[in-house]
């Protein structure tokens, strides 16, 4: 370590800070260093500032990472800490994702204002979600629901729910667990029927690709099984050109030395869905996931993405 603290860049929400602090704690333990050896630096992103529109309308996933990655490239921070599901498939030149922490629970949860399960909602109830994947899956389960865009961090969404702006919302159980707020969860949704977003539940660390010293610092944090799973899910997403405009789910679930890989694509209205499930050795997961994505595209046909994935 140099005389200055090791700088960890993050967004400023409570969840983002919890994730950055987890990275700091693991670095402290791995290298026997005090908390003072690290500085958590909050960087405001466009995704945090723009709250009144869907991400697909204003630039997609990069809105949560652009300013942080610019700070990393500009040597203002040493590493960036992200939610893996917020990461675009293409990392800017000069940067790399060097570590993935052990994965949290990947499941989504339903939180209702007056009910605890999706099937208990009254006909036509208003449900808020910012995720096209969650909206499409919900429309398959309950086409009668009135689904609305619901932006904001976890606390903001829970406050909107409490005020009665909607009758229910969906959140990631991983985020609630990291905030010690799992008690607010109602129905925990099964991954087979309601598969997660690629990367859901995993924290990733991004660094300058040529920074070998930082790579040595970060290396003890990497969880190989999670890393292999995320590479497979991101490969699947990359073939499908996945972004916030495309309802796509993917989960590489560890099964011993293999993964059970479940991938899904949907139209935003939930009317059409194609899915695949394969079992592959973890060492072959990236290629198999890529092949599975190509097979889904062929099965869905050339018109599947027309008119909504632009």
N, C-alpha and C positions, 0 to 999 in steps of 0.2 A: 504493500500500500504506500502511496505517496502521502505528503503532509496534508493534502486536502481530502475531504470525505469522498467516498465512492458514491456517485450521484445516480439515483434511481428515479426515472421519469414516469409520471402517471397522470391520469385524469384525476379530477378532484372530488368525485362522488364518494360516499362512504364505502361503497363496495370496492371501487377502484383503489382507495386508500388501504382497505383491508387486505387486498391482494398484494399491493406494494409492500405493506408491512410484513406479510407472510414471506415474501422474497427476502426482505431484509433480515428477518429472524433466521431463515435458513442459511443465509450467507454468514451471519454472525456465528451460528453453530458450526458451519463447515470449516471456518477459518479461525475460530477462537478470537473473534474481534468484538470490541464493545459497540454499542449502538451509536456512539459518537463517531465511529468510523464511516458511517453511512448518512447520506442526506436524501430524504424523499422530497422530490421537487414536483410540484403540481403544475400541470400545463393545461390551459383551457383549449378545448377543441371545438370545431364548428358543430359537431354532433351534440355537444353539451349545450351550446348556445341556441341552436335552432330547435324549438320544441313544438312548433305549431304545424309541422308538415311531416309527411312520411319520408323516411330516409331515401326511398326510391325516387322521390321527386327532387331531391337536392344533392345527390351525389353518391349515395350508397355507403358502404362500410367504411371507406376511407375517411369519412367525416370524423370518426372517432380516433384516428391514428395519424393523420397528416401532420399536424403541428408537432406531435411528439416525435415522429420520425424526422422531421426537419431539425428539431433540437438535437437529436441523436447524430444526424449527419453533420451538424454544425458544432459538434463537440461540446455542447452545453450540458449534456448528460452522458453517463457511461452506459446505461442500459435503459430500456423501456419495458414496462410491465403492462401486458394486455390480457383481456379476456380473449381466448383463442377464437371464439366464434365471431368476434368483431374484425378479424383480420381478413383482408382481401387475399386472394390466392397468389397474387404477384407481389412480392416484397420489393421495395425500391432498390435499385442498384446500389451496392456498397453496404447493404444491411443483410442480416441473416437472423433467423429464429434459432437461437442456440440451445434453448432449454425449455422443456415442458415439465411443470411440476406434477406430482401424482394427481390423478384426476379425481374430482369430487363426483357426487351423484349427478348423473346426466339427465334425470327426469324433469319434466315440467310439472307444475302444480297449478290447480285451479283454486282461486281464492274468491269466494262469494261474499257479497254484502249481507245476504240473509239466508243463503243456502250453502251447503258444503260440497255439492257435486254438480257437474254439468247437467246431468239428466234431471236435476231438481229445479233448474231454472224454469220460470214460467214461459209460455209461448211468446216469442217476440222480444224477449229480454235483451237489453243492451249490454254487450260485452266489449271490453276494450283490450286491444293488443296492437303493438307496433310491428309485430312479426307477420309477414305474409305466410310463412310456413304454419304458424299457429292458427292464423285466420282460415287458411285452406283446410287444415285438419278439422277445425271446429265446424266449418261448413259441411264437411262430410258427416260429422256426428249429429249436428243440429242445424239443418239448413234454415230453420225458422228464426234463428237468432239475428239480432241487429248488431253487426260487428262494426266497430269504429276504431279509428287510429288513436292510440293511447301512448304518447311519448312521455319521457321523463325517467329519472332514476327510480330505484325501488321505493324509496320513501315517498317520492312525489306520486307514484302510481297508487300506493296504498292510501295516501291522503285523498286523492281523487275518488277512489272507491268509497272511502268513508263518507265523503261529502255527497255521495249518491249520483255522481256523474255517470256511473255505469253500475250494473248489478253484479259484475264479475270481471276478473282479469286472469291472465296466465303469466306466471313467472318461472324462472329456473330455480329448482330446489337448491342447486349449488350456491347461488347467490344468497338465498335465505340462510343457508347453513353458515356461510362465511360471515354473515351479519348477526349470527345468533338469533335469528328471527323465524326459525322453522315452525314455531307454534302458530303462525298466522296461516299456514298452509291448510287448505281443505282437502280436496281430492288429489292424490298423487297419481299421475297418469302413467299407464303402462307403456314401456318403450316399444312394444310390438305394434300397438295400435296408434301410438302417438310418439313416433321417433323424434329424437332431438336434432337440433341444428348441428352441422359439422363443427367439431371443436367445442361443443357445449360442455361446461364443467371443468375445463382445463385452463390454467394460467400459463401463458408463454412469456419468455424473456427474449427481447430483441436487442441486438448489439451491432456495432460496426463490424463488418465481415473480416476486415484485416486486423482487428484489435486482438492479438493473441493473448495479451495479458488479461483482458477482460474475459476472454474465452476460458482461461484457466480458473478465474474466479468463479465463473458461472457453472462450469462443468459439473461440480458435485450436486447441483440442484436438479439435473436432468434425470427424469424417470424414463428409462428406456422403453418400457411397455407403452406408456402414454405417448411417448414420442413416435413410436411406430404406428400407433393407432391414429394419431393426428395427421401424420404424413399420408396415410391411406385415405382418410376422410377429405383432406385437402386436395389430394389427387383426383378423387371422385368429383369434387366441386369444380376443380379447374377444367375438367373435360366438359362439364355442363355449363361452363361460363357463369358459375353461380355468383349471385350478388344479392343485394336486398330486393331486387326485382323478381327473383325466382324462388318459388316455394320448393326448397330442396331439404331433405333430411338425410343424415348418414350417421351411422354408429358402428365402429369397429369394437365389438365387445370381446374382451379377453376370455378365451376358453382354453386354459392350459397354455400350450405353446402355439396355439392357433387363435384366429379371430373369427367370430361369427359376424360377418359384415352385412348390414341391412341398409340399403339405399332406397330412396323414394323421390319421385318428382311428381308435382301436382300442378294443375292449373289454379290460378288464384281463387276461382269460385269453388274449388274442391270437386268439381264435377268429373274431372278426369284424373286418374292416378295410375302410375306405373311404379312397381317396386321390384327389388331383387334381393335375394338372400344367398350368400355364399359362405362356405367355411374354408379358410385358407391358412397356411402357416404364417406366422407373424412376419417372417423374413420375406415372404412373397406378397404381402398385403398391398403394397403400393401398386404394383402392376396389375394385380387382380381387381383392385378397386377401379383402376382406370379402365380396364376391360369391361367391368360391369357397367360403368357409366356409358361407354360406347354402345353396349348391348341395349341399354334402356333407351337411348336416343333412337336406335334403329327400331325398337319395338313401338315407341311412341309415334314415330312417323314425322315427316318433315314439317307438318303443320302444327305440331304440339306447342311450340314456343311462339308461334306467329301472333303478333298483335299485343303481346303483353310482356315479353322479356327484353324489350329493347332498352 
